[in-house]
Amino acid sequence: FSTVRMADRILVVENGRVQEIGSHEELLANNGRYAELFALQAAGYR
């Protein structure tokens, strides 16, 4: 869970295509698929 936050660049691949690229902070700010999936995972820790 915390490892992904340390990555320089994260690629979100869906249906074999890159949908989003950026840092953890950038992808959260974009409110795209990455942010959606991250929120689902984070909810499990609450």
PDB file of N, H, CA, C and O in Angstrom:
ATOM      1  N   PHE A   1       0.827  -1.192   0.000  1.00  0.00           N
ATOM      2  CA  PHE A   1       0.000   0.000   0.000  1.00  0.00           C
ATOM      3  C   PHE A   1       0.867   1.251   0.000  1.00  0.00           C
ATOM      4  O   PHE A   1       0.630   2.156  -0.800  1.00  0.00           O
ATOM      5  N   SER A   2       1.854   1.324   0.865  1.00  0.00           N
ATOM      6  H   SER A   2       2.046   0.589   1.515  1.00  0.00           H
ATOM      7  CA  SER A   2       2.706   2.517   0.908  1.00  0.00           C
ATOM      8  C   SER A   2       3.780   2.497  -0.170  1.00  0.00           C
ATOM      9  O   SER A   2       4.318   3.550  -0.513  1.00  0.00           O
ATOM     10  N   THR A   3       4.104   1.336  -0.709  1.00  0.00           N
ATOM     11  H   THR A   3       3.667   0.480  -0.431  1.00  0.00           H
ATOM     12  CA  THR A   3       5.156   1.229  -1.727  1.00  0.00           C
ATOM     13  C   THR A   3       4.819   2.038  -2.965  1.00  0.00           C
ATOM     14  O   THR A   3       5.704   2.668  -3.544  1.00  0.00           O
ATOM     15  N   VAL A   4       3.586   2.037  -3.377  1.00  0.00           N
ATOM     16  H   VAL A   4       2.867   1.525  -2.907  1.00  0.00           H
ATOM     17  CA  VAL A   4       3.194   2.756  -4.593  1.00  0.00           C
ATOM     18  C   VAL A   4       3.425   4.258  -4.442  1.00  0.00           C
ATOM     19  O   VAL A   4       3.678   4.940  -5.435  1.00  0.00           O
ATOM     20  N   ARG A   5       3.346   4.771  -3.254  1.00  0.00           N
ATOM     21  H   ARG A   5       3.141   4.217  -2.447  1.00  0.00           H
ATOM     22  CA  ARG A   5       3.565   6.207  -3.022  1.00  0.00           C
ATOM     23  C   ARG A   5       5.008   6.612  -3.289  1.00  0.00           C
ATOM     24  O   ARG A   5       5.273   7.778  -3.581  1.00  0.00           O
ATOM     25  N   MET A   6       5.937   5.679  -3.194  1.00  0.00           N
ATOM     26  H   MET A   6       5.721   4.732  -2.956  1.00  0.00           H
ATOM     27  CA  MET A   6       7.359   5.977  -3.388  1.00  0.00           C
ATOM     28  C   MET A   6       7.785   5.887  -4.849  1.00  0.00           C
ATOM     29  O   MET A   6       8.912   6.257  -5.176  1.00  0.00           O
ATOM     30  N   ALA A   7       6.925   5.411  -5.727  1.00  0.00           N
ATOM     31  H   ALA A   7       6.009   5.110  -5.461  1.00  0.00           H
ATOM     32  CA  ALA A   7       7.281   5.249  -7.141  1.00  0.00           C
ATOM     33  C   ALA A   7       7.430   6.611  -7.812  1.00  0.00           C
ATOM     34  O   ALA A   7       6.667   7.537  -7.537  1.00  0.00           O
ATOM     35  N   ASP A   8       8.425   6.721  -8.699  1.00  0.00           N
ATOM     36  H   ASP A   8       9.044   5.968  -8.923  1.00  0.00           H
ATOM     37  CA  ASP A   8       8.616   7.953  -9.464  1.00  0.00           C
ATOM     38  C   ASP A   8       7.509   8.136 -10.489  1.00  0.00           C
ATOM     39  O   ASP A   8       7.029   9.248 -10.712  1.00  0.00           O
ATOM     40  N   ARG A   9       7.113   7.038 -11.105  1.00  0.00           N
ATOM     41  H   ARG A   9       7.503   6.135 -10.924  1.00  0.00           H
ATOM     42  CA  ARG A   9       6.091   7.085 -12.148  1.00  0.00           C
ATOM     43  C   ARG A   9       5.230   5.834 -12.056  1.00  0.00           C
ATOM     44  O   ARG A   9       5.741   4.727 -11.886  1.00  0.00           O
ATOM     45  N   ILE A  10       3.942   6.019 -12.167  1.00  0.00           N
ATOM     46  H   ILE A  10       3.527   6.918 -12.305  1.00  0.00           H
ATOM     47  CA  ILE A  10       2.978   4.925 -12.114  1.00  0.00           C
ATOM     48  C   ILE A  10       2.208   4.922 -13.423  1.00  0.00           C
ATOM     49  O   ILE A  10       1.767   5.969 -13.897  1.00  0.00           O
ATOM     50  N   LEU A  11       2.049   3.751 -13.999  1.00  0.00           N
ATOM     51  H   LEU A  11       2.407   2.900 -13.613  1.00  0.00           H
ATOM     52  CA  LEU A  11       1.249   3.606 -15.217  1.00  0.00           C
ATOM     53  C   LEU A  11       0.000   2.815 -14.878  1.00  0.00           C
ATOM     54  O   LEU A  11       0.082   1.754 -14.259  1.00  0.00           O
ATOM     55  N   VAL A  12      -1.134   3.315 -15.272  1.00  0.00           N
ATOM     56  H   VAL A  12      -1.201   4.177 -15.775  1.00  0.00           H
ATOM     57  CA  VAL A  12      -2.401   2.618 -15.088  1.00  0.00           C
ATOM     58  C   VAL A  12      -2.759   2.003 -16.433  1.00  0.00           C
ATOM     59  O   VAL A  12      -2.978   2.716 -17.412  1.00  0.00           O
ATOM     60  N   VAL A  13      -2.817   0.673 -16.473  1.00  0.00           N
ATOM     61  H   VAL A  13      -2.639   0.095 -15.678  1.00  0.00           H
ATOM     62  CA  VAL A  13      -3.107  -0.050 -17.709  1.00  0.00           C
ATOM     63  C   VAL A  13      -4.481  -0.691 -17.575  1.00  0.00           C
ATOM     64  O   VAL A  13      -4.763  -1.398 -16.607  1.00  0.00           O
ATOM     65  N   GLU A  14      -5.324  -0.433 -18.559  1.00  0.00           N
ATOM     66  H   GLU A  14      -5.094   0.141 -19.345  1.00  0.00           H
ATOM     67  CA  GLU A  14      -6.666  -0.993 -18.563  1.00  0.00           C
ATOM     68  C   GLU A  14      -6.961  -1.488 -19.972  1.00  0.00           C
ATOM     69  O   GLU A  14      -6.786  -0.758 -20.948  1.00  0.00           O
ATOM     70  N   ASN A  15      -7.408  -2.727 -20.066  1.00  0.00           N
ATOM     71  H   ASN A  15      -7.550  -3.319 -19.273  1.00  0.00           H
ATOM     72  CA  ASN A  15      -7.697  -3.337 -21.371  1.00  0.00           C
ATOM     73  C   ASN A  15      -6.498  -3.274 -22.316  1.00  0.00           C
ATOM     74  O   ASN A  15      -6.652  -3.065 -23.519  1.00  0.00           O
ATOM     75  N   GLY A  16      -5.307  -3.457 -21.756  1.00  0.00           N
ATOM     76  H   GLY A  16      -5.181  -3.627 -20.779  1.00  0.00           H
ATOM     77  CA  GLY A  16      -4.097  -3.501 -22.568  1.00  0.00           C
ATOM     78  C   GLY A  16      -3.571  -2.153 -23.019  1.00  0.00           C
ATOM     79  O   GLY A  16      -2.621  -2.094 -23.799  1.00  0.00           O
ATOM     80  N   ARG A  17      -4.166  -1.073 -22.545  1.00  0.00           N
ATOM     81  H   ARG A  17      -4.938  -1.121 -21.911  1.00  0.00           H
ATOM     82  CA  ARG A  17      -3.730   0.269 -22.949  1.00  0.00           C
ATOM     83  C   ARG A  17      -3.402   1.116 -21.721  1.00  0.00           C
ATOM     84  O   ARG A  17      -4.060   1.019 -20.685  1.00  0.00           O
ATOM     85  N   VAL A  18      -2.378   1.940 -21.862  1.00  0.00           N
ATOM     86  H   VAL A  18      -1.844   2.019 -22.704  1.00  0.00           H
ATOM     87  CA  VAL A  18      -2.016   2.859 -20.788  1.00  0.00           C
ATOM     88  C   VAL A  18      -3.071   3.963 -20.735  1.00  0.00           C
ATOM     89  O   VAL A  18      -3.298   4.668 -21.719  1.00  0.00           O
ATOM     90  N   GLN A  19      -3.701   4.100 -19.594  1.00  0.00           N
ATOM     91  H   GLN A  19      -3.517   3.527 -18.795  1.00  0.00           H
ATOM     92  CA  GLN A  19      -4.760   5.097 -19.418  1.00  0.00           C
ATOM     93  C   GLN A  19      -4.284   6.339 -18.684  1.00  0.00           C
ATOM     94  O   GLN A  19      -4.758   7.445 -18.946  1.00  0.00           O
ATOM     95  N   GLU A  20      -3.337   6.152 -17.756  1.00  0.00           N
ATOM     96  H   GLU A  20      -2.952   5.254 -17.544  1.00  0.00           H
ATOM     97  CA  GLU A  20      -2.848   7.269 -16.949  1.00  0.00           C
ATOM     98  C   GLU A  20      -1.374   7.045 -16.647  1.00  0.00           C
ATOM     99  O   GLU A  20      -0.925   5.909 -16.492  1.00  0.00           O
ATOM    100  N   ILE A  21      -0.624   8.142 -16.565  1.00  0.00           N
ATOM    101  H   ILE A  21      -0.989   9.065 -16.691  1.00  0.00           H
ATOM    102  CA  ILE A  21       0.785   8.096 -16.180  1.00  0.00           C
ATOM    103  C   ILE A  21       1.043   9.281 -15.261  1.00  0.00           C
ATOM    104  O   ILE A  21       0.599  10.397 -15.530  1.00  0.00           O
ATOM    105  N   GLY A  22       1.766   9.029 -14.171  1.00  0.00           N
ATOM    106  H   GLY A  22       2.127   8.123 -13.952  1.00  0.00           H
ATOM    107  CA  GLY A  22       2.132  10.126 -13.282  1.00  0.00           C
ATOM    108  C   GLY A  22       2.609   9.613 -11.947  1.00  0.00           C
ATOM    109  O   GLY A  22       2.689   8.406 -11.720  1.00  0.00           O
ATOM    110  N   SER A  23       2.926  10.542 -11.066  1.00  0.00           N
ATOM    111  H   SER A  23       2.861  11.523 -11.250  1.00  0.00           H
ATOM    112  CA  SER A  23       3.292  10.179  -9.701  1.00  0.00           C
ATOM    113  C   SER A  23       2.004   9.894  -8.924  1.00  0.00           C
ATOM    114  O   SER A  23       0.901  10.152  -9.406  1.00  0.00           O
ATOM    115  N   HIS A  24       2.165   9.372  -7.743  1.00  0.00           N
ATOM    116  H   HIS A  24       3.061   9.163  -7.352  1.00  0.00           H
ATOM    117  CA  HIS A  24       1.013   9.089  -6.887  1.00  0.00           C
ATOM    118  C   HIS A  24       0.180  10.358  -6.688  1.00  0.00           C
ATOM    119  O   HIS A  24      -1.043  10.338  -6.831  1.00  0.00           O
ATOM    120  N   GLU A  25       0.850  11.450  -6.360  1.00  0.00           N
ATOM    121  H   GLU A  25       1.843  11.467  -6.243  1.00  0.00           H
ATOM    122  CA  GLU A  25       0.157  12.711  -6.111  1.00  0.00           C
ATOM    123  C   GLU A  25      -0.558  13.226  -7.358  1.00  0.00           C
ATOM    124  O   GLU A  25      -1.694  13.696  -7.281  1.00  0.00           O
ATOM    125  N   GLU A  26       0.113  13.136  -8.505  1.00  0.00           N
ATOM    126  H   GLU A  26       1.036  12.755  -8.567  1.00  0.00           H
ATOM    127  CA  GLU A  26      -0.488  13.600  -9.759  1.00  0.00           C
ATOM    128  C   GLU A  26      -1.728  12.788 -10.114  1.00  0.00           C
ATOM    129  O   GLU A  26      -2.752  13.338 -10.519  1.00  0.00           O
ATOM    130  N   LEU A  27      -1.621  11.481  -9.958  1.00  0.00           N
ATOM    131  H   LEU A  27      -0.789  11.033  -9.629  1.00  0.00           H
ATOM    132  CA  LEU A  27      -2.745  10.617 -10.310  1.00  0.00           C
ATOM    133  C   LEU A  27      -3.929  10.809  -9.369  1.00  0.00           C
ATOM    134  O   LEU A  27      -5.080  10.736  -9.800  1.00  0.00           O
ATOM    135  N   LEU A  28      -3.662  11.050  -8.104  1.00  0.00           N
ATOM    136  H   LEU A  28      -2.727  11.109  -7.754  1.00  0.00           H
ATOM    137  CA  LEU A  28      -4.762  11.338  -7.179  1.00  0.00           C
ATOM    138  C   LEU A  28      -5.438  12.651  -7.552  1.00  0.00           C
ATOM    139  O   LEU A  28      -6.664  12.754  -7.512  1.00  0.00           O
ATOM    140  N   ALA A  29      -4.646  13.650  -7.914  1.00  0.00           N
ATOM    141  H   ALA A  29      -3.650  13.567  -7.947  1.00  0.00           H
ATOM    142  CA  ALA A  29      -5.194  14.963  -8.286  1.00  0.00           C
ATOM    143  C   ALA A  29      -6.046  14.888  -9.548  1.00  0.00           C
ATOM    144  O   ALA A  29      -6.973  15.678  -9.719  1.00  0.00           O
ATOM    145  N   ASN A  30      -5.736  13.938 -10.435  1.00  0.00           N
ATOM    146  H   ASN A  30      -4.982  13.295 -10.297  1.00  0.00           H
ATOM    147  CA  ASN A  30      -6.494  13.786 -11.682  1.00  0.00           C
ATOM    148  C   ASN A  30      -7.873  13.168 -11.464  1.00  0.00           C
ATOM    149  O   ASN A  30      -8.734  13.242 -12.340  1.00  0.00           O
ATOM    150  N   ASN A  31      -8.081  12.562 -10.299  1.00  0.00           N
ATOM    151  H   ASN A  31      -7.381  12.502  -9.587  1.00  0.00           H
ATOM    152  CA  ASN A  31      -9.367  11.918  -9.980  1.00  0.00           C
ATOM    153  C   ASN A  31      -9.813  10.909 -11.032  1.00  0.00           C
ATOM    154  O   ASN A  31     -11.000  10.798 -11.338  1.00  0.00           O
ATOM    155  N   GLY A  32      -8.854  10.182 -11.578  1.00  0.00           N
ATOM    156  H   GLY A  32      -7.889  10.273 -11.330  1.00  0.00           H
ATOM    157  CA  GLY A  32      -9.157   9.168 -12.587  1.00  0.00           C
ATOM    158  C   GLY A  32      -9.295   7.785 -11.982  1.00  0.00           C
ATOM    159  O   GLY A  32      -9.658   7.630 -10.816  1.00  0.00           O
ATOM    160  N   ARG A  33      -9.001   6.790 -12.794  1.00  0.00           N
ATOM    161  H   ARG A  33      -8.706   6.916 -13.741  1.00  0.00           H
ATOM    162  CA  ARG A  33      -9.133   5.388 -12.378  1.00  0.00           C
ATOM    163  C   ARG A  33      -8.193   5.059 -11.220  1.00  0.00           C
ATOM    164  O   ARG A  33      -8.574   4.343 -10.294  1.00  0.00           O
ATOM    165  N   TYR A  34      -6.971   5.578 -11.269  1.00  0.00           N
ATOM    166  H   TYR A  34      -6.661   6.159 -12.022  1.00  0.00           H
ATOM    167  CA  TYR A  34      -6.014   5.331 -10.191  1.00  0.00           C
ATOM    168  C   TYR A  34      -6.573   5.834  -8.862  1.00  0.00           C
ATOM    169  O   TYR A  34      -6.542   5.120  -7.860  1.00  0.00           O
ATOM    170  N   ALA A  35      -7.081   7.060  -8.856  1.00  0.00           N
ATOM    171  H   ALA A  35      -7.106   7.640  -9.670  1.00  0.00           H
ATOM    172  CA  ALA A  35      -7.630   7.637  -7.629  1.00  0.00           C
ATOM    173  C   ALA A  35      -8.805   6.810  -7.116  1.00  0.00           C
ATOM    174  O   ALA A  35      -8.959   6.609  -5.911  1.00  0.00           O
ATOM    175  N   GLU A  36      -9.620   6.340  -8.035  1.00  0.00           N
ATOM    176  H   GLU A  36      -9.496   6.503  -9.013  1.00  0.00           H
ATOM    177  CA  GLU A  36     -10.768   5.509  -7.666  1.00  0.00           C
ATOM    178  C   GLU A  36     -10.311   4.213  -7.000  1.00  0.00           C
ATOM    179  O   GLU A  36     -10.827   3.835  -5.948  1.00  0.00           O
ATOM    180  N   LEU A  37      -9.354   3.543  -7.608  1.00  0.00           N
ATOM    181  H   LEU A  37      -8.935   3.850  -8.463  1.00  0.00           H
ATOM    182  CA  LEU A  37      -8.864   2.279  -7.058  1.00  0.00           C
ATOM    183  C   LEU A  37      -8.104   2.488  -5.754  1.00  0.00           C
ATOM    184  O   LEU A  37      -8.209   1.675  -4.836  1.00  0.00           O
ATOM    185  N   PHE A  38      -7.342   3.569  -5.668  1.00  0.00           N
ATOM    186  H   PHE A  38      -7.256   4.230  -6.414  1.00  0.00           H
ATOM    187  CA  PHE A  38      -6.605   3.864  -4.446  1.00  0.00           C
ATOM    188  C   PHE A  38      -7.578   4.122  -3.292  1.00  0.00           C
ATOM    189  O   PHE A  38      -7.356   3.656  -2.175  1.00  0.00           O
ATOM    190  N   ALA A  39      -8.647   4.858  -3.562  1.00  0.00           N
ATOM    191  H   ALA A  39      -8.828   5.236  -4.470  1.00  0.00           H
ATOM    192  CA  ALA A  39      -9.645   5.140  -2.527  1.00  0.00           C
ATOM    193  C   ALA A  39     -10.312   3.855  -2.037  1.00  0.00           C
ATOM    194  O   ALA A  39     -10.560   3.700  -0.841  1.00  0.00           O
ATOM    195  N   LEU A  40     -10.598   2.942  -2.950  1.00  0.00           N
ATOM    196  H   LEU A  40     -10.396   3.068  -3.922  1.00  0.00           H
ATOM    197  CA  LEU A  40     -11.191   1.662  -2.554  1.00  0.00           C
ATOM    198  C   LEU A  40     -10.257   0.883  -1.635  1.00  0.00           C
ATOM    199  O   LEU A  40     -10.687   0.307  -0.636  1.00  0.00           O
ATOM    200  N   GLN A  41      -8.981   0.875  -1.987  1.00  0.00           N
ATOM    201  H   GLN A  41      -8.633   1.344  -2.799  1.00  0.00           H
ATOM    202  CA  GLN A  41      -8.021   0.154  -1.165  1.00  0.00           C
ATOM    203  C   GLN A  41      -7.840   0.845   0.184  1.00  0.00           C
ATOM    204  O   GLN A  41      -7.786   0.179   1.218  1.00  0.00           O
ATOM    205  N   ALA A  42      -7.748   2.159   0.181  1.00  0.00           N
ATOM    206  H   ALA A  42      -7.792   2.699  -0.659  1.00  0.00           H
ATOM    207  CA  ALA A  42      -7.550   2.913   1.418  1.00  0.00           C
ATOM    208  C   ALA A  42      -8.731   2.731   2.367  1.00  0.00           C
ATOM    209  O   ALA A  42      -8.552   2.718   3.585  1.00  0.00           O
ATOM    210  N   ALA A  43      -9.923   2.591   1.821  1.00  0.00           N
ATOM    211  H   ALA A  43     -10.068   2.602   0.831  1.00  0.00           H
ATOM    212  CA  ALA A  43     -11.116   2.403   2.655  1.00  0.00           C
ATOM    213  C   ALA A  43     -11.014   1.127   3.486  1.00  0.00           C
ATOM    214  O   ALA A  43     -11.582   1.046   4.575  1.00  0.00           O
ATOM    215  N   GLY A  44     -10.304   0.149   2.982  1.00  0.00           N
ATOM    216  H   GLY A  44      -9.843   0.215   2.098  1.00  0.00           H
ATOM    217  CA  GLY A  44     -10.120  -1.097   3.714  1.00  0.00           C
ATOM    218  C   GLY A  44      -9.256  -0.948   4.954  1.00  0.00           C
ATOM    219  O   GLY A  44      -9.275  -1.813   5.829  1.00  0.00           O
ATOM    220  N   TYR A  45      -8.499   0.139   5.038  1.00  0.00           N
ATOM    221  H   TYR A  45      -8.484   0.842   4.327  1.00  0.00           H
ATOM    222  CA  TYR A  45      -7.626   0.379   6.185  1.00  0.00           C
ATOM    223  C   TYR A  45      -8.283   1.268   7.233  1.00  0.00           C
ATOM    224  O   TYR A  45      -7.699   1.533   8.284  1.00  0.00           O
ATOM    225  N   ARG A  46      -9.490   1.724   6.949  1.00  0.00           N
ATOM    226  H   ARG A  46      -9.964   1.509   6.095  1.00  0.00           H
ATOM    227  CA  ARG A  46     -10.176   2.617   7.904  1.00  0.00           C
ATOM    228  C   ARG A  46     -11.032   1.839   8.854  1.00  0.00           C
ATOM    229  O   ARG A  46     -11.679   2.425   9.722  1.00  0.00           O
TER     230      ARG A  46
END
